[in-house]
Amino acid sequence: MVEPVKTRILVADDDRDILELVVFKLTQAGYETVAVADGVAALAAIEADPPRLAILDVMMPGLSGIDVLRKVRANEATKDLDVILLTARSRDSDVDVGFATGANDYVIKPFSPRELLHRVNALLARGNK
């Protein structure tokens, strides 16, 4: 019997505790995860083998989550990738920039891991219709 292919999600956050928490919650829910600690590694991983979804911290060393998102949207091979921005930046102008850059969702830290999982599930369900 062949096992079904798990949906792969890239998680990029320079805060190790948050990275481990998100990866744990997604893995527990049955997703395959790729964890990276900065924007440069996130972009490289996305371009090498695009995941189904990327969860990007906005404030990371090297490239910010916004920078990664801009490059993802500008690349024909990755322009349709679903992206959730996960960030402590909560001002209306920050949220506006996130969505204007092409984010599918914007989650503000501190966040509920359960709510993040619901948002991931909802976004993936919309994309599979």
Biotite code that builds the C-alpha atoms (Angstrom):
import biotite.structure as struc

atoms = struc.array([
    struc.Atom([0.000, 0.000, 0.000], chain_id="A", res_id=1, res_name="MET", atom_name="CA", element="C"),
    struc.Atom([1.388, 3.392, -1.006], chain_id="A", res_id=2, res_name="VAL", atom_name="CA", element="C"),
    struc.Atom([1.267, 6.124, 1.619], chain_id="A", res_id=3, res_name="GLU", atom_name="CA", element="C"),
    struc.Atom([-0.392, 9.360, 0.530], chain_id="A", res_id=4, res_name="PRO", atom_name="CA", element="C"),
    struc.Atom([1.988, 12.234, -0.132], chain_id="A", res_id=5, res_name="VAL", atom_name="CA", element="C"),
    struc.Atom([2.008, 14.667, 2.784], chain_id="A", res_id=6, res_name="LYS", atom_name="CA", element="C"),
    struc.Atom([1.498, 18.339, 2.107], chain_id="A", res_id=7, res_name="THR", atom_name="CA", element="C"),
    struc.Atom([4.842, 20.114, 2.565], chain_id="A", res_id=8, res_name="ARG", atom_name="CA", element="C"),
    struc.Atom([5.002, 23.423, 4.403], chain_id="A", res_id=9, res_name="ILE", atom_name="CA", element="C"),
    struc.Atom([8.080, 25.614, 4.756], chain_id="A", res_id=10, res_name="LEU", atom_name="CA", element="C"),
    struc.Atom([8.394, 27.471, 8.067], chain_id="A", res_id=11, res_name="VAL", atom_name="CA", element="C"),
    struc.Atom([10.917, 30.317, 8.367], chain_id="A", res_id=12, res_name="ALA", atom_name="CA", element="C"),
    struc.Atom([11.508, 32.076, 11.676], chain_id="A", res_id=13, res_name="ASP", atom_name="CA", element="C"),
    struc.Atom([14.715, 33.211, 13.382], chain_id="A", res_id=14, res_name="ASP", atom_name="CA", element="C"),
    struc.Atom([13.186, 32.617, 16.828], chain_id="A", res_id=15, res_name="ASP", atom_name="CA", element="C"),
    struc.Atom([14.013, 28.973, 17.508], chain_id="A", res_id=16, res_name="ARG", atom_name="CA", element="C"),
    struc.Atom([11.206, 28.503, 20.053], chain_id="A", res_id=17, res_name="ASP", atom_name="CA", element="C"),
    struc.Atom([8.555, 29.760, 17.636], chain_id="A", res_id=18, res_name="ILE", atom_name="CA", element="C"),
    struc.Atom([10.039, 27.744, 14.778], chain_id="A", res_id=19, res_name="LEU", atom_name="CA", element="C"),
    struc.Atom([9.969, 24.550, 16.861], chain_id="A", res_id=20, res_name="GLU", atom_name="CA", element="C"),
    struc.Atom([6.418, 25.245, 18.103], chain_id="A", res_id=21, res_name="LEU", atom_name="CA", element="C"),
    struc.Atom([5.029, 25.806, 14.594], chain_id="A", res_id=22, res_name="VAL", atom_name="CA", element="C"),
    struc.Atom([6.864, 22.788, 13.173], chain_id="A", res_id=23, res_name="VAL", atom_name="CA", element="C"),
    struc.Atom([5.620, 20.611, 16.055], chain_id="A", res_id=24, res_name="PHE", atom_name="CA", element="C"),
    struc.Atom([1.995, 21.723, 15.589], chain_id="A", res_id=25, res_name="LYS", atom_name="CA", element="C"),
    struc.Atom([2.090, 21.198, 11.805], chain_id="A", res_id=26, res_name="LEU", atom_name="CA", element="C"),
    struc.Atom([3.832, 17.821, 12.076], chain_id="A", res_id=27, res_name="THR", atom_name="CA", element="C"),
    struc.Atom([1.319, 16.724, 14.704], chain_id="A", res_id=28, res_name="GLN", atom_name="CA", element="C"),
    struc.Atom([-1.442, 17.635, 12.217], chain_id="A", res_id=29, res_name="ALA", atom_name="CA", element="C"),
    struc.Atom([0.124, 15.401, 9.552], chain_id="A", res_id=30, res_name="GLY", atom_name="CA", element="C"),
    struc.Atom([2.018, 17.938, 7.472], chain_id="A", res_id=31, res_name="TYR", atom_name="CA", element="C"),
    struc.Atom([5.577, 17.507, 6.249], chain_id="A", res_id=32, res_name="GLU", atom_name="CA", element="C"),
    struc.Atom([7.637, 20.519, 7.315], chain_id="A", res_id=33, res_name="THR", atom_name="CA", element="C"),
    struc.Atom([10.844, 22.189, 6.199], chain_id="A", res_id=34, res_name="VAL", atom_name="CA", element="C"),
    struc.Atom([12.266, 24.491, 8.881], chain_id="A", res_id=35, res_name="ALA", atom_name="CA", element="C"),
    struc.Atom([14.725, 27.308, 8.197], chain_id="A", res_id=36, res_name="VAL", atom_name="CA", element="C"),
    struc.Atom([16.006, 30.134, 10.395], chain_id="A", res_id=37, res_name="ALA", atom_name="CA", element="C"),
    struc.Atom([16.373, 33.047, 7.968], chain_id="A", res_id=38, res_name="ASP", atom_name="CA", element="C"),
    struc.Atom([15.048, 34.604, 4.794], chain_id="A", res_id=39, res_name="GLY", atom_name="CA", element="C"),
    struc.Atom([17.970, 33.604, 2.571], chain_id="A", res_id=40, res_name="VAL", atom_name="CA", element="C"),
    struc.Atom([17.501, 29.928, 3.474], chain_id="A", res_id=41, res_name="ALA", atom_name="CA", element="C"),
    struc.Atom([13.731, 30.278, 3.023], chain_id="A", res_id=42, res_name="ALA", atom_name="CA", element="C"),
    struc.Atom([14.079, 31.669, -0.494], chain_id="A", res_id=43, res_name="LEU", atom_name="CA", element="C"),
    struc.Atom([16.660, 29.027, -1.446], chain_id="A", res_id=44, res_name="ALA", atom_name="CA", element="C"),
    struc.Atom([14.418, 26.212, -0.168], chain_id="A", res_id=45, res_name="ALA", atom_name="CA", element="C"),
    struc.Atom([11.341, 27.613, -1.929], chain_id="A", res_id=46, res_name="ILE", atom_name="CA", element="C"),
    struc.Atom([13.170, 27.996, -5.245], chain_id="A", res_id=47, res_name="GLU", atom_name="CA", element="C"),
    struc.Atom([14.852, 24.568, -5.019], chain_id="A", res_id=48, res_name="ALA", atom_name="CA", element="C"),
    struc.Atom([11.656, 22.629, -4.300], chain_id="A", res_id=49, res_name="ASP", atom_name="CA", element="C"),
    struc.Atom([8.528, 24.772, -3.858], chain_id="A", res_id=50, res_name="PRO", atom_name="CA", element="C"),
    struc.Atom([6.369, 23.694, -0.908], chain_id="A", res_id=51, res_name="PRO", atom_name="CA", element="C"),
    struc.Atom([2.575, 23.880, -0.948], chain_id="A", res_id=52, res_name="ARG", atom_name="CA", element="C"),
    struc.Atom([2.636, 26.708, 1.630], chain_id="A", res_id=53, res_name="LEU", atom_name="CA", element="C"),
    struc.Atom([5.235, 28.959, 3.257], chain_id="A", res_id=54, res_name="ALA", atom_name="CA", element="C"),
    struc.Atom([4.916, 30.506, 6.712], chain_id="A", res_id=55, res_name="ILE", atom_name="CA", element="C"),
    struc.Atom([7.350, 33.409, 6.913], chain_id="A", res_id=56, res_name="LEU", atom_name="CA", element="C"),
    struc.Atom([8.402, 35.556, 9.849], chain_id="A", res_id=57, res_name="ASP", atom_name="CA", element="C"),
    struc.Atom([8.602, 39.163, 8.684], chain_id="A", res_id=58, res_name="VAL", atom_name="CA", element="C"),
    struc.Atom([11.670, 40.221, 10.686], chain_id="A", res_id=59, res_name="MET", atom_name="CA", element="C"),
    struc.Atom([14.499, 37.808, 9.844], chain_id="A", res_id=60, res_name="MET", atom_name="CA", element="C"),
    struc.Atom([18.198, 38.321, 9.141], chain_id="A", res_id=61, res_name="PRO", atom_name="CA", element="C"),
    struc.Atom([19.406, 38.413, 5.545], chain_id="A", res_id=62, res_name="GLY", atom_name="CA", element="C"),
    struc.Atom([16.070, 38.752, 3.799], chain_id="A", res_id=63, res_name="LEU", atom_name="CA", element="C"),
    struc.Atom([12.891, 39.727, 5.621], chain_id="A", res_id=64, res_name="SER", atom_name="CA", element="C"),
    struc.Atom([9.708, 37.747, 5.104], chain_id="A", res_id=65, res_name="GLY", atom_name="CA", element="C"),
    struc.Atom([8.444, 40.661, 2.983], chain_id="A", res_id=66, res_name="ILE", atom_name="CA", element="C"),
    struc.Atom([11.608, 40.478, 0.826], chain_id="A", res_id=67, res_name="ASP", atom_name="CA", element="C"),
    struc.Atom([11.153, 36.725, 0.386], chain_id="A", res_id=68, res_name="VAL", atom_name="CA", element="C"),
    struc.Atom([7.481, 37.226, -0.475], chain_id="A", res_id=69, res_name="LEU", atom_name="CA", element="C"),
    struc.Atom([8.347, 39.849, -3.124], chain_id="A", res_id=70, res_name="ARG", atom_name="CA", element="C"),
    struc.Atom([10.858, 37.479, -4.747], chain_id="A", res_id=71, res_name="LYS", atom_name="CA", element="C"),
    struc.Atom([8.403, 34.563, -4.588], chain_id="A", res_id=72, res_name="VAL", atom_name="CA", element="C"),
    struc.Atom([5.676, 36.626, -6.288], chain_id="A", res_id=73, res_name="ARG", atom_name="CA", element="C"),
    struc.Atom([8.130, 37.868, -8.968], chain_id="A", res_id=74, res_name="ALA", atom_name="CA", element="C"),
    struc.Atom([9.236, 34.320, -9.884], chain_id="A", res_id=75, res_name="ASN", atom_name="CA", element="C"),
    struc.Atom([7.011, 32.585, -12.454], chain_id="A", res_id=76, res_name="GLU", atom_name="CA", element="C"),
    struc.Atom([7.682, 29.170, -10.849], chain_id="A", res_id=77, res_name="ALA", atom_name="CA", element="C"),
    struc.Atom([6.597, 30.265, -7.353], chain_id="A", res_id=78, res_name="THR", atom_name="CA", element="C"),
    struc.Atom([4.218, 33.191, -7.926], chain_id="A", res_id=79, res_name="LYS", atom_name="CA", element="C"),
    struc.Atom([1.144, 31.165, -6.892], chain_id="A", res_id=80, res_name="ASP", atom_name="CA", element="C"),
    struc.Atom([2.660, 29.779, -3.675], chain_id="A", res_id=81, res_name="LEU", atom_name="CA", element="C"),
    struc.Atom([0.402, 30.289, -0.654], chain_id="A", res_id=82, res_name="ASP", atom_name="CA", element="C"),
    struc.Atom([2.156, 32.432, 1.971], chain_id="A", res_id=83, res_name="VAL", atom_name="CA", element="C"),
    struc.Atom([1.226, 33.254, 5.552], chain_id="A", res_id=84, res_name="ILE", atom_name="CA", element="C"),
    struc.Atom([3.202, 36.027, 7.240], chain_id="A", res_id=85, res_name="LEU", atom_name="CA", element="C"),
    struc.Atom([3.762, 35.390, 10.959], chain_id="A", res_id=86, res_name="LEU", atom_name="CA", element="C"),
    struc.Atom([5.002, 38.501, 12.732], chain_id="A", res_id=87, res_name="THR", atom_name="CA", element="C"),
    struc.Atom([5.063, 40.751, 15.759], chain_id="A", res_id=88, res_name="ALA", atom_name="CA", element="C"),
    struc.Atom([4.478, 43.736, 13.452], chain_id="A", res_id=89, res_name="ARG", atom_name="CA", element="C"),
    struc.Atom([0.879, 44.581, 14.245], chain_id="A", res_id=90, res_name="SER", atom_name="CA", element="C"),
    struc.Atom([0.359, 48.166, 13.048], chain_id="A", res_id=91, res_name="ARG", atom_name="CA", element="C"),
    struc.Atom([-2.291, 48.608, 10.375], chain_id="A", res_id=92, res_name="ASP", atom_name="CA", element="C"),
    struc.Atom([0.372, 49.866, 7.966], chain_id="A", res_id=93, res_name="SER", atom_name="CA", element="C"),
    struc.Atom([2.419, 46.666, 8.496], chain_id="A", res_id=94, res_name="ASP", atom_name="CA", element="C"),
    struc.Atom([-0.628, 44.497, 7.813], chain_id="A", res_id=95, res_name="VAL", atom_name="CA", element="C"),
    struc.Atom([-1.393, 46.589, 4.720], chain_id="A", res_id=96, res_name="ASP", atom_name="CA", element="C"),
    struc.Atom([2.167, 46.101, 3.390], chain_id="A", res_id=97, res_name="VAL", atom_name="CA", element="C"),
    struc.Atom([1.937, 42.351, 3.996], chain_id="A", res_id=98, res_name="GLY", atom_name="CA", element="C"),
    struc.Atom([-1.267, 41.942, 2.029], chain_id="A", res_id=99, res_name="PHE", atom_name="CA", element="C"),
    struc.Atom([-0.225, 44.452, -0.654], chain_id="A", res_id=100, res_name="ALA", atom_name="CA", element="C"),
    struc.Atom([2.954, 42.423, -1.206], chain_id="A", res_id=101, res_name="THR", atom_name="CA", element="C"),
    struc.Atom([0.867, 39.319, -1.814], chain_id="A", res_id=102, res_name="GLY", atom_name="CA", element="C"),
    struc.Atom([0.442, 37.495, 1.486], chain_id="A", res_id=103, res_name="ALA", atom_name="CA", element="C"),
    struc.Atom([-2.554, 35.150, 1.619], chain_id="A", res_id=104, res_name="ASN", atom_name="CA", element="C"),
    struc.Atom([-2.861, 35.638, 5.389], chain_id="A", res_id=105, res_name="ASP", atom_name="CA", element="C"),
    struc.Atom([-1.212, 37.652, 8.169], chain_id="A", res_id=106, res_name="TYR", atom_name="CA", element="C"),
    struc.Atom([-0.912, 36.268, 11.708], chain_id="A", res_id=107, res_name="VAL", atom_name="CA", element="C"),
    struc.Atom([0.271, 38.514, 14.544], chain_id="A", res_id=108, res_name="ILE", atom_name="CA", element="C"),
    struc.Atom([2.517, 37.259, 17.365], chain_id="A", res_id=109, res_name="LYS", atom_name="CA", element="C"),
    struc.Atom([1.807, 36.255, 20.023], chain_id="A", res_id=110, res_name="PRO", atom_name="CA", element="C"),
    struc.Atom([-0.494, 33.804, 18.304], chain_id="A", res_id=111, res_name="PHE", atom_name="CA", element="C"),
    struc.Atom([-2.482, 30.716, 19.142], chain_id="A", res_id=112, res_name="SER", atom_name="CA", element="C"),
    struc.Atom([-0.892, 27.614, 17.550], chain_id="A", res_id=113, res_name="PRO", atom_name="CA", element="C"),
    struc.Atom([-4.393, 26.174, 17.199], chain_id="A", res_id=114, res_name="ARG", atom_name="CA", element="C"),
    struc.Atom([-5.599, 29.281, 15.329], chain_id="A", res_id=115, res_name="GLU", atom_name="CA", element="C"),
    struc.Atom([-2.545, 29.161, 13.042], chain_id="A", res_id=116, res_name="LEU", atom_name="CA", element="C"),
    struc.Atom([-3.327, 25.521, 12.236], chain_id="A", res_id=117, res_name="LEU", atom_name="CA", element="C"),
    struc.Atom([-6.953, 26.441, 11.435], chain_id="A", res_id=118, res_name="HIS", atom_name="CA", element="C"),
    struc.Atom([-5.724, 29.186, 9.102], chain_id="A", res_id=119, res_name="ARG", atom_name="CA", element="C"),
    struc.Atom([-3.290, 26.767, 7.411], chain_id="A", res_id=120, res_name="VAL", atom_name="CA", element="C"),
    struc.Atom([-6.047, 24.186, 6.944], chain_id="A", res_id=121, res_name="ASN", atom_name="CA", element="C"),
    struc.Atom([-8.483, 26.782, 5.579], chain_id="A", res_id=122, res_name="ALA", atom_name="CA", element="C"),
    struc.Atom([-5.945, 28.241, 3.155], chain_id="A", res_id=123, res_name="LEU", atom_name="CA", element="C"),
    struc.Atom([-4.943, 24.816, 1.858], chain_id="A", res_id=124, res_name="LEU", atom_name="CA", element="C"),
    struc.Atom([-8.586, 23.757, 1.493], chain_id="A", res_id=125, res_name="ALA", atom_name="CA", element="C"),
    struc.Atom([-9.356, 26.864, -0.596], chain_id="A", res_id=126, res_name="ARG", atom_name="CA", element="C"),
    struc.Atom([-6.396, 26.125, -2.859], chain_id="A", res_id=127, res_name="GLY", atom_name="CA", element="C"),
    struc.Atom([-7.421, 22.527, -3.477], chain_id="A", res_id=128, res_name="ASN", atom_name="CA", element="C"),
    struc.Atom([-10.872, 23.331, -4.875], chain_id="A", res_id=129, res_name="LYS", atom_name="CA", element="C"),
])
